[in-house]
């Protein structure tokens, strides 16, 4: 047996992760230095998407072309409704 005294108070006083676990409780792991989350919940280096991510949502409903097309269709429908109201 050693008579070494552990100094755990700085570790216990460190800020905790703010993530919510599957059991609706708070994560009790210490947060990564300079971040609000622990290494398991997104505080690790390299986690998350890179800034100015060029690969995010390149297809589907959220492309610039699809959004512009929906706006053109909405404008056309608005004009058609006004024309129908004038005719009636």
N, CA, C and O atoms as a GROMACS GRO file, in nm:
protein
  352
    1UNK      N    1   0.083  -0.118   0.000
    1UNK     CA    2   0.000   0.000   0.000
    1UNK      C    3   0.088   0.124   0.000
    1UNK      O    4   0.189   0.130   0.070
    2UNK      N    5   0.049   0.220  -0.077
    2UNK     CA    6   0.123   0.344  -0.077
    2UNK      C    7   0.047   0.449   0.003
    2UNK      O    8  -0.075   0.442   0.018
    3UNK      N    9   0.118   0.542   0.053
    3UNK     CA   10   0.054   0.648   0.130
    3UNK      C   11   0.037   0.774   0.044
    3UNK      O   12   0.036   0.886   0.095
    4UNK      N   13   0.025   0.753  -0.088
    4UNK     CA   14   0.007   0.863  -0.182
    4UNK      C   15  -0.135   0.921  -0.168
    4UNK      O   16  -0.233   0.847  -0.169
    5UNK      N   17  -0.143   1.050  -0.154
    5UNK     CA   18  -0.273   1.117  -0.142
    5UNK      C   19  -0.312   1.170  -0.279
    5UNK      O   20  -0.237   1.246  -0.341
    6UNK      N   21  -0.429   1.131  -0.324
    6UNK     CA   22  -0.477   1.178  -0.454
    6UNK      C   23  -0.545   1.313  -0.439
    6UNK      O   24  -0.623   1.335  -0.347
    7UNK      N   25  -0.514   1.400  -0.530
    7UNK     CA   26  -0.576   1.531  -0.531
    7UNK      C   27  -0.676   1.533  -0.648
    7UNK      O   28  -0.640   1.566  -0.760
    8UNK      N   29  -0.800   1.497  -0.620
    8UNK     CA   30  -0.903   1.490  -0.724
    8UNK      C   31  -0.994   1.611  -0.725
    8UNK      O   32  -1.086   1.617  -0.806
    9UNK      N   33  -0.972   1.707  -0.637
    9UNK     CA   34  -1.063   1.820  -0.630
    9UNK      C   35  -1.066   1.905  -0.758
    9UNK      O   36  -1.174   1.948  -0.796
   10UNK      N   37  -0.952   1.931  -0.827
   10UNK     CA   38  -0.963   2.007  -0.952
   10UNK      C   39  -1.047   1.934  -1.057
   10UNK      O   40  -1.122   1.998  -1.132
   11UNK      N   41  -1.033   1.802  -1.064
   11UNK     CA   42  -1.110   1.727  -1.162
   11UNK      C   43  -1.259   1.729  -1.128
   11UNK      O   44  -1.343   1.741  -1.218
   12UNK      N   45  -1.291   1.719  -1.002
   12UNK     CA   46  -1.432   1.720  -0.961
   12UNK      C   47  -1.493   1.859  -0.976
   12UNK      O   48  -1.615   1.872  -0.991
   13UNK      N   49  -1.411   1.963  -0.971
   13UNK     CA   50  -1.461   2.100  -0.982
   13UNK      C   51  -1.470   2.147  -1.127
   13UNK      O   52  -1.520   2.256  -1.153
   14UNK      N   53  -1.422   2.067  -1.222
   14UNK     CA   54  -1.423   2.109  -1.363
   14UNK      C   55  -1.566   2.114  -1.416
   14UNK      O   56  -1.654   2.044  -1.366
   15UNK      N   57  -1.590   2.198  -1.518
   15UNK     CA   58  -1.725   2.209  -1.574
   15UNK      C   59  -1.769   2.077  -1.636
   15UNK      O   60  -1.687   2.003  -1.692
   16UNK      N   61  -1.894   2.048  -1.626
   16UNK     CA   62  -1.949   1.922  -1.676
   16UNK      C   63  -2.010   1.940  -1.814
   16UNK      O   64  -2.045   2.051  -1.856
   17UNK      N   65  -2.023   1.829  -1.884
   17UNK     CA   66  -2.083   1.827  -2.017
   17UNK      C   67  -2.231   1.865  -2.006
   17UNK      O   68  -2.298   1.823  -1.912
   18UNK      N   69  -2.280   1.944  -2.098
   18UNK     CA   70  -2.420   1.987  -2.093
   18UNK      C   71  -2.513   1.900  -2.174
   18UNK      O   72  -2.629   1.935  -2.193
   19UNK      N   73  -2.466   1.786  -2.223
   19UNK     CA   74  -2.548   1.700  -2.308
   19UNK      C   75  -2.652   1.625  -2.228
   19UNK      O   76  -2.634   1.600  -2.108
   20UNK      N   77  -2.761   1.589  -2.295
   20UNK     CA   78  -2.867   1.511  -2.233
   20UNK      C   79  -2.850   1.366  -2.276
   20UNK      O   80  -2.834   1.338  -2.395
   21UNK      N   81  -2.853   1.275  -2.181
   21UNK     CA   82  -2.833   1.134  -2.212
   21UNK      C   83  -2.965   1.069  -2.253
   21UNK      O   84  -3.070   1.133  -2.248
   22UNK      N   85  -2.959   0.944  -2.293
   22UNK     CA   86  -3.079   0.870  -2.335
   22UNK      C   87  -3.179   0.854  -2.221
   22UNK      O   88  -3.299   0.840  -2.245
   23UNK      N   89  -3.131   0.856  -2.100
   23UNK     CA   90  -3.219   0.840  -1.984
   23UNK      C   91  -3.268   0.974  -1.931
   23UNK      O   92  -3.314   0.982  -1.817
   24UNK      N   93  -3.259   1.077  -2.010
   24UNK     CA   94  -3.305   1.213  -1.977
   24UNK      C   95  -3.224   1.281  -1.869
   24UNK      O   96  -3.263   1.388  -1.822
   25UNK      N   97  -3.116   1.224  -1.829
   25UNK     CA   98  -3.030   1.288  -1.729
   25UNK      C   99  -2.918   1.364  -1.796
   25UNK      O  100  -2.898   1.352  -1.917
   26UNK      N  101  -2.846   1.440  -1.719
   26UNK     CA  102  -2.732   1.514  -1.772
   26UNK      C  103  -2.608   1.426  -1.774
   26UNK      O  104  -2.590   1.341  -1.686
   27UNK      N  105  -2.524   1.445  -1.874
   27UNK     CA  106  -2.398   1.372  -1.881
   27UNK      C  107  -2.308   1.423  -1.769
   27UNK      O  108  -2.298   1.544  -1.747
   28UNK      N  109  -2.244   1.331  -1.699
   28UNK     CA  110  -2.162   1.370  -1.584
   28UNK      C  111  -2.013   1.375  -1.616
   28UNK      O  112  -1.931   1.395  -1.526
   29UNK      N  113  -1.978   1.356  -1.742
   29UNK     CA  114  -1.836   1.361  -1.779
   29UNK      C  115  -1.786   1.504  -1.782
   29UNK      O  116  -1.864   1.597  -1.806
   30UNK      N  117  -1.658   1.525  -1.756
   30UNK     CA  118  -1.605   1.662  -1.763
   30UNK      C  119  -1.599   1.710  -1.908
   30UNK      O  120  -1.571   1.633  -1.999
   31UNK      N  121  -1.625   1.837  -1.926
   31UNK     CA  122  -1.621   1.896  -2.060
   31UNK      C  123  -1.477   1.909  -2.107
   31UNK      O  124  -1.386   1.924  -2.026
   32UNK      N  125  -1.457   1.903  -2.238
   32UNK     CA  126  -1.325   1.922  -2.296
   32UNK      C  127  -1.285   2.067  -2.274
   32UNK      O  128  -1.369   2.156  -2.280
   33UNK      N  129  -1.158   2.091  -2.250
   33UNK     CA  130  -1.108   2.226  -2.222
   33UNK      C  131  -1.145   2.321  -2.336
   33UNK      O  132  -1.109   2.298  -2.451
   34UNK      N  133  -1.215   2.427  -2.302
   34UNK     CA  134  -1.254   2.528  -2.401
   34UNK      C  135  -1.384   2.498  -2.473
   34UNK      O  136  -1.424   2.574  -2.561
   35UNK      N  137  -1.451   2.389  -2.437
   35UNK     CA  138  -1.577   2.354  -2.501
   35UNK      C  139  -1.682   2.324  -2.395
   35UNK      O  140  -1.651   2.314  -2.276
   36UNK      N  141  -1.807   2.309  -2.439
   36UNK     CA  142  -1.915   2.283  -2.345
   36UNK      C  143  -1.953   2.137  -2.338
   36UNK      O  144  -2.036   2.099  -2.255
   37UNK      N  145  -1.895   2.052  -2.424
   37UNK     CA  146  -1.931   1.912  -2.428
   37UNK      C  147  -1.811   1.824  -2.399
   37UNK      O  148  -1.696   1.866  -2.415
   38UNK      N  149  -1.838   1.700  -2.355
   38UNK     CA  150  -1.731   1.605  -2.329
   38UNK      C  151  -1.684   1.544  -2.461
   38UNK      O  152  -1.739   1.575  -2.567
   39UNK      N  153  -1.585   1.460  -2.456
   39UNK     CA  154  -1.529   1.401  -2.577
   39UNK      C  155  -1.628   1.309  -2.647
   39UNK      O  156  -1.617   1.288  -2.768
   40UNK      N  157  -1.723   1.254  -2.574
   40UNK     CA  158  -1.821   1.162  -2.632
   40UNK      C  159  -1.938   1.236  -2.698
   40UNK      O  160  -2.007   1.179  -2.782
   41UNK      N  161  -1.962   1.360  -2.659
   41UNK     CA  162  -2.079   1.433  -2.708
   41UNK      C  163  -2.042   1.552  -2.797
   41UNK      O  164  -2.119   1.647  -2.807
   42UNK      N  165  -1.927   1.548  -2.861
   42UNK     CA  166  -1.894   1.649  -2.959
   42UNK      C  167  -1.786   1.746  -2.920
   42UNK      O  168  -1.764   1.845  -2.990
   43UNK      N  169  -1.717   1.723  -2.812
   43UNK     CA  170  -1.611   1.813  -2.772
   43UNK      C  171  -1.475   1.772  -2.824
   43UNK      O  172  -1.378   1.846  -2.811
   44UNK      N  173  -1.467   1.653  -2.884
   44UNK     CA  174  -1.338   1.603  -2.931
   44UNK      C  175  -1.290   1.679  -3.053
   44UNK      O  176  -1.371   1.731  -3.130
   45UNK      N  177  -1.160   1.685  -3.071
   45UNK     CA  178  -1.102   1.755  -3.185
   45UNK      C  179  -1.142   1.683  -3.313
   45UNK      O  180  -1.134   1.561  -3.322
   46UNK      N  181  -1.187   1.760  -3.411
   46UNK     CA  182  -1.226   1.702  -3.539
   46UNK      C  183  -1.371   1.660  -3.545
   46UNK      O  184  -1.415   1.613  -3.650
   47UNK      N  185  -1.447   1.673  -3.438
   47UNK     CA  186  -1.587   1.633  -3.443
   47UNK      C  187  -1.670   1.746  -3.502
   47UNK      O  188  -1.636   1.863  -3.488
   48UNK      N  189  -1.775   1.709  -3.569
   48UNK     CA  190  -1.861   1.807  -3.633
   48UNK      C  191  -1.819   1.834  -3.777
   48UNK      O  192  -1.713   1.791  -3.821
   49UNK      N  193  -1.903   1.906  -3.848
   49UNK     CA  194  -1.876   1.937  -3.988
   49UNK      C  195  -1.773   2.050  -3.997
   49UNK      O  196  -1.767   2.136  -3.909
   50UNK      N  197  -1.694   2.051  -4.104
   50UNK     CA  198  -1.599   2.160  -4.121
   50UNK      C  199  -1.670   2.290  -4.155
   50UNK      O  200  -1.784   2.289  -4.202
   51UNK      N  201  -1.605   2.400  -4.131
   51UNK     CA  202  -1.664   2.530  -4.164
   51UNK      C  203  -1.676   2.543  -4.315
   51UNK      O  204  -1.590   2.496  -4.390
   52UNK      N  205  -1.783   2.606  -4.359
   52UNK     CA  206  -1.813   2.622  -4.502
   52UNK      C  207  -1.817   2.486  -4.570
   52UNK      O  208  -1.755   2.466  -4.675
   53UNK      N  209  -1.890   2.394  -4.510
   53UNK     CA  210  -1.900   2.258  -4.562
   53UNK      C  211  -1.965   2.258  -4.699
   53UNK      O  212  -2.082   2.295  -4.713
   54UNK      N  213  -1.892   2.218  -4.799
   54UNK     CA  214  -1.943   2.216  -4.936
   54UNK      C  215  -2.026   2.092  -4.965
   54UNK      O  216  -2.094   2.086  -5.068
   55UNK      N  217  -2.023   1.992  -4.878
   55UNK     CA  218  -2.095   1.868  -4.903
   55UNK      C  219  -2.232   1.863  -4.837
   55UNK      O  220  -2.307   1.768  -4.859
   56UNK      N  221  -2.265   1.962  -4.758
   56UNK     CA  222  -2.390   1.958  -4.685
   56UNK      C  223  -2.508   1.992  -4.777
   56UNK      O  224  -2.507   2.097  -4.842
   57UNK      N  225  -2.604   1.907  -4.782
   57UNK     CA  226  -2.730   1.927  -4.854
   57UNK      C  227  -2.708   1.975  -4.997
   57UNK      O  228  -2.758   2.081  -5.035
   58UNK      N  229  -2.636   1.899  -5.073
   58UNK     CA  230  -2.612   1.936  -5.212
   58UNK      C  231  -2.723   1.890  -5.303
   58UNK      O  232  -2.728   1.929  -5.419
   59UNK      N  233  -2.812   1.809  -5.254
   59UNK     CA  234  -2.917   1.755  -5.338
   59UNK      C  235  -3.051   1.765  -5.265
   59UNK      O  236  -3.054   1.789  -5.144
   60UNK      N  237  -3.158   1.748  -5.336
   60UNK     CA  238  -3.289   1.743  -5.272
   60UNK      C  239  -3.358   1.878  -5.267
   60UNK      O  240  -3.339   1.963  -5.354
   61UNK      N  241  -3.436   1.898  -5.164
   61UNK     CA  242  -3.521   2.015  -5.153
   61UNK      C  243  -3.448   2.143  -5.119
   61UNK      O  244  -3.505   2.251  -5.132
   62UNK      N  245  -3.325   2.134  -5.076
   62UNK     CA  246  -3.258   2.252  -5.023
   62UNK      C  247  -3.148   2.306  -5.112
   62UNK      O  248  -3.068   2.388  -5.067
   63UNK      N  249  -3.142   2.264  -5.238
   63UNK     CA  250  -3.044   2.323  -5.329
   63UNK      C  251  -3.093   2.461  -5.372
   63UNK      O  252  -3.212   2.490  -5.364
   64UNK      N  253  -3.003   2.544  -5.416
   64UNK     CA  254  -3.042   2.679  -5.459
   64UNK      C  255  -3.140   2.674  -5.575
   64UNK      O  256  -3.235   2.752  -5.581
   65UNK      N  257  -3.116   2.581  -5.667
   65UNK     CA  258  -3.205   2.569  -5.783
   65UNK      C  259  -3.346   2.529  -5.742
   65UNK      O  260  -3.444   2.584  -5.793
   66UNK      N  261  -3.358   2.434  -5.650
   66UNK     CA  262  -3.490   2.389  -5.606
   66UNK      C  263  -3.564   2.500  -5.532
   66UNK      O  264  -3.685   2.517  -5.550
   67UNK      N  265  -3.494   2.575  -5.450
   67UNK     CA  266  -3.557   2.686  -5.376
   67UNK      C  267  -3.602   2.794  -5.474
   67UNK      O  268  -3.713   2.846  -5.461
   68UNK      N  269  -3.518   2.827  -5.572
   68UNK     CA  270  -3.553   2.929  -5.670
   68UNK      C  271  -3.673   2.883  -5.754
   68UNK      O  272  -3.761   2.963  -5.786
   69UNK      N  273  -3.676   2.756  -5.790
   69UNK     CA  274  -3.789   2.704  -5.868
   69UNK      C  275  -3.919   2.712  -5.789
   69UNK      O  276  -4.022   2.748  -5.845
   70UNK      N  277  -3.915   2.677  -5.661
   70UNK     CA  278  -4.036   2.686  -5.578
   70UNK      C  279  -4.084   2.831  -5.567
   70UNK      O  280  -4.205   2.856  -5.567
   71UNK      N  281  -3.992   2.924  -5.557
   71UNK     CA  282  -4.031   3.066  -5.550
   71UNK      C  283  -4.095   3.112  -5.680
   71UNK      O  284  -4.194   3.186  -5.678
   72UNK      N  285  -4.040   3.068  -5.794
   72UNK     CA  286  -4.100   3.103  -5.923
   72UNK      C  287  -4.240   3.045  -5.936
   72UNK      O  288  -4.331   3.112  -5.985
   73UNK      N  289  -4.258   2.922  -5.892
   73UNK     CA  290  -4.390   2.857  -5.898
   73UNK      C  291  -4.489   2.930  -5.809
   73UNK      O  292  -4.604   2.952  -5.849
   74UNK      N  293  -4.447   2.968  -5.688
   74UNK     CA  294  -4.536   3.041  -5.598
   74UNK      C  295  -4.576   3.176  -5.657
   74UNK      O  296  -4.692   3.217  -5.645
   75UNK      N  297  -4.482   3.245  -5.720
   75UNK     CA  298  -4.513   3.374  -5.783
   75UNK      C  299  -4.610   3.354  -5.898
   75UNK      O  300  -4.704   3.432  -5.913
   76UNK      N  301  -4.589   3.250  -5.978
   76UNK     CA  302  -4.679   3.221  -6.091
   76UNK      C  303  -4.819   3.187  -6.041
   76UNK      O  304  -4.918   3.232  -6.100
   77UNK      N  305  -4.828   3.108  -5.935
   77UNK     CA  306  -4.960   3.074  -5.878
   77UNK      C  307  -5.029   3.198  -5.822
   77UNK      O  308  -5.151   3.212  -5.836
   78UNK      N  309  -4.954   3.288  -5.761
   78UNK     CA  310  -5.012   3.411  -5.710
   78UNK      C  311  -5.070   3.496  -5.822
   78UNK      O  312  -5.179   3.552  -5.809
   79UNK      N  313  -4.996   3.506  -5.933
   79UNK     CA  314  -5.045   3.581  -6.049
   79UNK      C  315  -5.170   3.516  -6.108
   79UNK      O  316  -5.264   3.585  -6.147
   80UNK      N  317  -5.171   3.383  -6.113
   80UNK     CA  318  -5.288   3.311  -6.166
   80UNK      C  319  -5.411   3.334  -6.078
   80UNK      O  320  -5.522   3.350  -6.129
   81UNK      N  321  -5.392   3.334  -5.946
   81UNK     CA  322  -5.505   3.359  -5.855
   81UNK      C  323  -5.562   3.500  -5.874
   81UNK      O  324  -5.683   3.518  -5.874
   82UNK      N  325  -5.474   3.598  -5.889
   82UNK     CA  326  -5.519   3.735  -5.910
   82UNK      C  327  -5.596   3.746  -6.041
   82UNK      O  328  -5.698   3.814  -6.048
   83UNK      N  329  -5.548   3.679  -6.146
   83UNK     CA  330  -5.614   3.682  -6.274
   83UNK      C  331  -5.752   3.616  -6.266
   83UNK      O  332  -5.848   3.665  -6.326
   84UNK      N  333  -5.763   3.507  -6.194
   84UNK     CA  334  -5.892   3.439  -6.177
   84UNK      C  335  -5.990   3.525  -6.098
   84UNK      O  336  -6.109   3.526  -6.128
   85UNK      N  337  -5.941   3.597  -5.997
   85UNK     CA  338  -6.029   3.686  -5.920
   85UNK      C  339  -6.080   3.801  -6.006
   85UNK      O  340  -6.193   3.845  -5.990
   86UNK      N  341  -5.996   3.851  -6.098
   86UNK     CA  342  -6.038   3.959  -6.186
   86UNK      C  343  -6.143   3.912  -6.286
   86UNK      O  344  -6.234   3.986  -6.320
   87UNK      N  345  -6.129   3.788  -6.333
   87UNK     CA  346  -6.223   3.734  -6.430
   87UNK      C  347  -6.360   3.713  -6.367
   87UNK      O  348  -6.461   3.740  -6.430
   88UNK      N  349  -6.366   3.666  -6.246
   88UNK     CA  350  -6.493   3.636  -6.179
   88UNK      C  351  -6.562   3.756  -6.132
   88UNK      O  352  -6.670   3.746  -6.074
   0.00000   0.00000   0.00000
